[in-house]
């Protein structure tokens, strides 16, 4: 059985509780907590995010899907007047995506 991950803010707040006058010890604890925080951020960025929970910044290229209809595409959000739209890379409108996720970094 795996231990459930703490929310990132709880991890960072716990770090402050472990502060000591021994800076060497504190630096070690700080490094461990920062590594755990970075791992949690990476985990959160690599999951499918429901559009009802959060949406990407306007113009950011992301992978989107409609879990009900089963389609997946790469696209972005943009404004036309007062209306928000999702468009694919081919400028075709993406209708009602349910989830999105960050694109992986390109290989170097």
Residue pairs with C-beta under 8 A, 6 or more apart in sequence:
5 40
5 43
6 14
6 40
7 40
8 37
8 40
8 41
8 44
11 33
11 36
11 37
11 40
12 33
12 37
14 33
15 29
15 30
15 33
18 26
18 29
18 33
19 26
20 26
20 29
45 101
45 102
46 101
46 102
46 104
47 101
48 65
48 99
48 100
48 101
49 99
49 100
49 101
50 98
50 99
51 97
51 98
51 99
51 100
55 77
55 100
56 62
56 76
56 77
56 100
56 102
57 77
58 76
58 77
58 78
58 79
59 76
59 77
59 78
60 76
60 77
61 74
61 75
61 76
61 89
61 103
62 74
62 75
62 76
62 100
62 101
62 102
62 103
63 72
63 73
63 74
63 100
63 101
63 102
63 103
64 72
64 73
64 74
64 75
64 86
64 94
64 97
64 99
64 100
65 71
65 72
65 73
65 97
65 98
65 99
65 100
66 95
66 96
66 97
66 98
66 99
67 98
67 99
68 98
73 88
73 89
73 94
74 88
74 89
74 103
75 86
75 87
75 88
75 89
75 94
75 97
76 86
76 87
77 84
77 85
77 86
78 84
78 85
78 87
79 85
85 93
86 93
86 94
86 95
86 97
87 93
87 94
88 94
